[in-house]
Amino acid sequence: MASLVRSATLRFLKPLGNLTLNYAVNHPRTQTLSFRAFSTTLSPPSKAVVYEQHGPPDRVTRVIQLPPVEVKENDVCVKMLAAPINPSDINRIEGVYPVRPQVPAVGGYEGVGEVHSVGAAVKGLLPGDLVIPSPPSFGTWQTYIVKDQSVWYKINKKSPLEYAATITVNPLTALRMLEDFVTLNEGDAIVQNGATSIVGQCIIQLAHHRGIHNINIIRDRTGSDEVKEKLKNLGADEVFTESQLEVKNVKGLLSGIPEPALGFNCVGGNAASLVLKFLGRGGTMVTYGGMSKKPITVSTSSFIFKDLSLRGFWLQNWMSTEKAKECRVLIDSLLDLAREGKLKYEMELVPFDNFNAAIDKALGKQGSQPKQVINFQL
């Protein structure tokens, strides 16, 4: 009987899914079966940037410790490696962005991480895989994130860290705007303001890569000649300051470049009017931002005699669930360009411990600065 009990115990004390079947012997003649919960898988504790109310990011954010989170069977626990501070992140904290998480919330919307652990039912992802939230997901400014496996997309491990962290919001916006509004062929032209922005730099490079001429407008600033040179090194055909375009016939400044059929505006105000002046008959201007916080003014003649169209683009609206798969294919192609050195933009990797300094730079307190990317490894 003793040998029977020992063999039964060895047989039943084995994991069964998320349960362990426990054989209990209360009496030599009485044998009962009971179930107890198998030890729950937990994430490590996380260090996170949180805000409990909306307001200026440098005042309402703070770094705190979050307790471990249960990793359920379909969950993936990701150790975050890097995440950027985007203008939209700042707007969400301020409470002025159309879509934002409920407070209290963890900041951040895109980033890159490494799979730390996976739930029992997860397929296709393993510890050590490099992943991004795709479509982007709230709460990337923390050291560990636990979310359903459907949120995470595995990318090439050779992808540069800072580009993997920033590839979804800005470069994807540039790519979609080049493709979604006007059919552009090699030799055609586009015009844009805000050319020094990350989206603007991506538009220059993606257009140049396809043989599309690009005309770029920047604000008047100290060192504008150096800025022009940097943009031309990226593939810009023409770069003008706003003051250079205070002429009656801006198209006379172009040499051999056709009238643009497509324009991009992220500034508003006078800078938007300058984009409209370049557009040819039937042209389209797409607005994706309003940095000047000034309205777009369009002359009546532009509508009547040039038949111009005004459109808007918002990546979050485009990136619906139905678009998620297409979005991931495009991200792969953009990361390929980044690895090949055909897509680049200036960034500054900042240790997580220096988050307060990074947010100050992102808010423009120290003048024009590269995009701030939080590095959780430093």
C-alpha positions in Angstrom: 0.0 0.0 0.0 2.8 2.4 0.9 4.4 1.8 -2.6 1.0 2.5 -4.2 0.7 5.8 -2.3 4.2 6.9 -3.3 3.7 6.1 -7.0 0.4 7.9 -7.0 1.8 10.9 -5.3 4.7 11.2 -7.9 2.2 10.8 -10.7 -0.3 13.5 -9.6 2.2 16.1 -8.3 2.8 17.4 -11.8 1.7 20.7 -13.4 -1.5 20.6 -15.3 -1.8 23.8 -17.3 -2.1 26.5 -14.7 -3.0 24.1 -11.9 -1.2 21.4 -9.9 -3.1 18.3 -9.1 -2.3 17.5 -5.5 -2.8 14.0 -4.2 -3.5 14.0 -0.4 -3.4 11.0 1.8 -5.4 11.7 5.0 -5.6 8.1 6.1 -4.2 4.9 4.8 -7.6 3.9 3.6 -8.9 7.4 2.6 -7.5 9.0 -0.6 -8.8 12.5 -1.7 -8.0 14.7 -4.7 -7.8 18.4 -4.4 -6.8 21.3 -6.7 -4.6 24.3 -5.8 -3.6 27.2 -7.9 -0.3 26.8 -9.6 2.2 29.5 -8.7 1.3 32.7 -10.6 3.8 34.2 -13.0 4.5 37.8 -12.1 6.4 40.5 -13.9 9.3 42.2 -12.1 8.4 45.5 -10.3 8.4 48.4 -12.8 9.7 51.9 -12.6 7.4 54.3 -14.4 6.7 57.9 -15.3 3.1 58.6 -14.2 0.8 61.6 -14.0 -2.3 61.8 -11.9 -3.8 64.9 -13.4 -3.5 66.8 -16.7 -1.2 69.8 -16.8 2.4 70.9 -17.7 4.4 67.7 -18.1 7.4 69.1 -16.1 5.0 69.6 -13.2 2.5 66.8 -13.2 4.8 63.8 -14.0 6.8 61.8 -11.5 8.7 58.6 -11.4 7.4 55.9 -9.1 7.7 52.2 -8.4 4.9 50.0 -9.6 4.2 46.5 -8.1 4.6 43.3 -10.1 1.7 42.4 -12.5 0.3 39.0 -13.2 1.3 37.5 -16.6 -1.8 35.7 -17.8 -1.8 32.9 -20.3 -2.1 35.2 -23.3 0.1 37.9 -21.9 3.7 39.0 -22.8 5.9 40.7 -20.3 8.3 43.1 -22.1 11.3 44.7 -20.6 11.3 48.2 -22.3 14.6 49.3 -23.8 13.8 52.7 -25.2 10.8 55.1 -25.8 10.6 58.6 -27.3 9.0 61.8 -26.0 6.8 62.9 -28.9 4.8 66.1 -29.1 1.6 64.0 -28.9 2.9 62.5 -25.6 3.2 66.0 -24.2 -0.3 66.9 -25.5 -1.8 63.9 -23.8 -0.3 64.8 -20.5 -1.5 68.4 -20.9 -5.0 67.0 -21.6 -5.4 68.6 -25.0 -5.0 65.6 -27.3 -8.2 64.1 -28.7 -7.5 60.6 -27.4 -5.7 60.0 -24.2 -5.7 57.5 -21.3 -7.7 58.1 -18.2 -5.6 59.5 -15.3 -3.7 58.3 -13.4 -1.7 57.1 -16.3 1.8 56.1 -17.4 3.2 58.3 -20.1 4.5 57.3 -23.5 2.8 55.8 -26.7 5.5 54.0 -28.7 8.8 52.3 -27.9 10.8 49.1 -28.2 11.5 46.3 -25.7 12.7 42.8 -25.2 10.4 39.9 -24.3 11.1 39.0 -20.7 8.5 36.3 -20.2 5.4 34.9 -21.9 2.1 33.3 -20.8 1.4 29.6 -21.3 -0.8 30.2 -24.4 1.5 32.6 -26.2 2.7 31.6 -29.6 5.3 33.2 -31.9 7.1 35.2 -29.2 10.0 34.0 -27.0 12.1 35.6 -24.3 14.8 37.7 -25.9 12.7 38.7 -29.0 12.8 42.4 -29.9 9.2 43.8 -30.0 7.3 47.0 -30.4 3.7 47.8 -29.6 1.9 47.8 -32.9 -0.4 49.7 -33.2 1.2 51.9 -30.5 -0.1 51.5 -27.0 -0.4 53.8 -24.0 2.1 53.5 -21.2 5.5 52.9 -22.7 7.5 55.1 -20.2 8.1 52.2 -17.8 10.7 49.5 -17.4 8.3 46.5 -17.7 5.0 46.2 -19.5 2.5 43.3 -19.4 0.0 43.3 -22.3 -1.9 40.8 -24.4 0.3 39.1 -27.1 -1.8 40.8 -29.9 -0.2 44.1 -28.9 3.3 43.1 -29.6 5.1 42.8 -32.9 8.4 41.1 -33.3 11.0 43.0 -35.3 14.5 42.3 -36.7 17.0 42.1 -33.8 19.5 44.1 -35.9 17.2 47.1 -35.9 18.9 50.2 -34.4 17.5 50.7 -30.9 16.6 54.4 -31.3 14.9 53.8 -34.7 13.0 50.8 -33.5 11.7 53.0 -30.6 10.5 55.8 -32.9 9.6 54.1 -36.2 5.9 54.0 -35.8 4.6 57.5 -35.2 6.7 59.9 -37.3 8.1 57.8 -40.2 4.9 56.0 -40.7 3.0 59.3 -40.8 5.4 60.5 -43.5 5.0 57.3 -45.6 1.2 57.3 -45.4 0.8 60.9 -46.3 3.0 60.4 -49.4 0.9 57.5 -50.5 -2.7 58.2 -49.4 -3.7 61.4 -51.1 -2.2 61.9 -54.5 -0.6 59.4 -56.9 3.0 60.5 -57.2 5.4 59.3 -59.9 9.1 59.7 -60.3 9.8 63.3 -61.4 6.8 64.8 -59.6 7.2 67.3 -56.8 5.9 67.9 -53.2 6.2 70.9 -50.9 6.2 71.1 -47.1 6.7 73.4 -44.2 8.1 72.2 -40.9 10.8 70.5 -42.9 13.1 70.2 -39.8 10.6 68.1 -37.9 11.1 64.3 -37.8 8.2 63.8 -40.1 9.6 66.5 -42.4 13.0 64.9 -42.5 11.4 61.5 -43.3 9.3 63.0 -46.1 12.5 64.4 -47.7 14.3 61.0 -47.6 11.3 58.9 -48.7 10.5 61.3 -51.5 14.2 61.4 -52.6 14.4 57.6 -52.5 11.5 57.5 -55.0 12.8 60.2 -57.3 10.2 62.8 -56.2 11.4 66.4 -56.0 10.8 68.1 -52.6 10.6 71.8 -51.8 11.0 72.6 -48.1 10.1 75.6 -46.0 11.8 76.4 -42.7 11.3 79.3 -40.3 13.8 82.1 -40.1 16.4 81.3 -37.4 20.0 81.8 -36.5 22.1 79.3 -38.4 19.5 78.7 -41.1 22.3 78.1 -43.7 23.5 75.2 -41.7 20.0 73.8 -41.4 19.6 74.1 -45.2 22.8 72.2 -45.7 21.7 69.4 -43.4 18.4 69.0 -45.2 20.0 69.0 -48.6 22.3 66.2 -47.3 19.2 64.2 -46.6 18.0 64.7 -50.1 16.2 68.1 -50.1 16.0 69.7 -53.6 15.1 73.2 -52.4 15.1 74.7 -48.9 13.7 78.2 -48.3 13.2 80.3 -45.2 9.8 81.9 -44.8 11.2 85.4 -45.4 12.7 84.2 -48.8 9.2 83.5 -50.0 7.8 87.0 -49.4 7.7 87.5 -53.2 4.8 87.6 -55.5 5.8 84.6 -57.7 7.3 81.9 -55.4 7.4 79.4 -58.3 9.9 81.7 -60.1 12.4 80.5 -57.4 12.2 77.0 -58.7 14.6 75.8 -61.4 13.3 72.9 -63.4 11.0 71.5 -60.7 7.4 71.0 -61.7 4.5 72.6 -59.8 3.9 70.4 -56.7 0.7 68.4 -56.7 0.9 67.7 -53.0 1.8 69.8 -50.0 2.2 69.1 -46.3 1.4 71.5 -43.4 2.3 71.0 -39.8 2.6 74.7 -38.8 -0.5 76.6 -39.9 -0.7 80.4 -40.2 1.5 82.1 -42.8 3.6 78.9 -43.2 0.5 77.1 -44.5 -0.2 79.9 -46.9 3.3 79.5 -48.3 2.6 75.9 -49.1 -0.6 76.8 -50.9 1.3 79.3 -53.0 3.5 76.6 -54.4 0.7 74.1 -55.3 -0.3 73.7 -58.9 -3.9 73.6 -60.2 -5.9 70.8 -58.5 -3.2 70.4 -55.9 -3.9 69.1 -52.4 -2.5 70.3 -49.0 -2.6 67.8 -46.2 -2.5 69.2 -42.6 -1.1 66.9 -39.9 -0.2 69.5 -37.2 -0.5 73.1 -36.1 2.6 74.1 -34.3 2.0 77.8 -34.6 -1.5 77.4 -33.1 -2.7 79.7 -35.9 -5.6 79.0 -38.3 -5.1 78.2 -42.0 -6.3 81.0 -44.2 -7.1 80.3 -47.8 -7.8 82.9 -50.5 -11.1 82.6 -52.4 -9.2 82.5 -55.7 -7.2 79.5 -54.5 -10.5 77.5 -54.4 -12.1 79.0 -57.5 -9.3 79.3 -59.9 -6.7 76.7 -58.7 -9.3 74.2 -57.4 -7.1 73.4 -54.4 -8.1 70.7 -51.9 -7.5 70.8 -48.1 -7.2 67.5 -46.3 -6.2 66.3 -42.9 -4.3 63.3 -41.6 -4.2 61.7 -38.2 -2.2 58.5 -37.9 -4.2 57.2 -34.9 -7.4 57.3 -37.0 -5.7 55.5 -39.9 -4.2 52.8 -37.6 -7.5 51.1 -36.9 -7.6 47.4 -36.0 -8.1 46.5 -39.6 -5.0 48.4 -40.6 -2.8 46.7 -38.0 -1.4 44.0 -40.3 -0.7 46.5 -43.1 0.9 48.8 -40.5 3.4 46.1 -39.5 4.5 45.4 -43.0 5.2 49.1 -43.6 7.2 49.3 -40.3 9.4 46.4 -41.5 10.2 48.3 -44.7 10.9 51.5 -42.8 13.3 49.7 -40.4 15.0 48.1 -43.4 15.7 51.7 -44.7 17.0 52.7 -41.3 19.4 49.8 -41.1 20.6 50.6 -44.6 21.2 54.3 -43.6 18.6 55.5 -46.1 16.3 56.8 -43.3 17.8 58.8 -40.5 17.0 61.7 -38.2 18.7 63.3 -35.2 17.9 61.8 -31.8 19.4 62.0 -28.3 19.4 58.9 -26.1 18.8 59.9 -22.5 19.2 57.7 -19.4 15.9 57.1 -17.7 17.3 58.6 -14.5 17.6 61.9 -16.4 14.0 61.9 -17.5 13.3 65.4 -16.0 16.1 66.9 -18.1 14.7 65.1 -21.2 11.2 66.5 -20.7 12.6 70.0 -20.3 14.4 69.6 -23.7 11.3 68.2 -25.3 9.3 71.2 -24.0 11.8 73.5 -25.7 13.2 75.0 -22.6 16.7 74.8 -24.0 15.9 75.9 -27.6 15.8 73.5 -30.5 16.9 70.0 -29.5 17.0 66.5 -31.1 14.1 64.2 -30.3 14.5 62.9 -26.8 14.5 59.1 -26.5 14.5 57.6 -23.0 17.0 54.7 -22.7 15.9 52.4 -19.9 19.2 50.5 -20.1 21.5 53.4 -19.1 
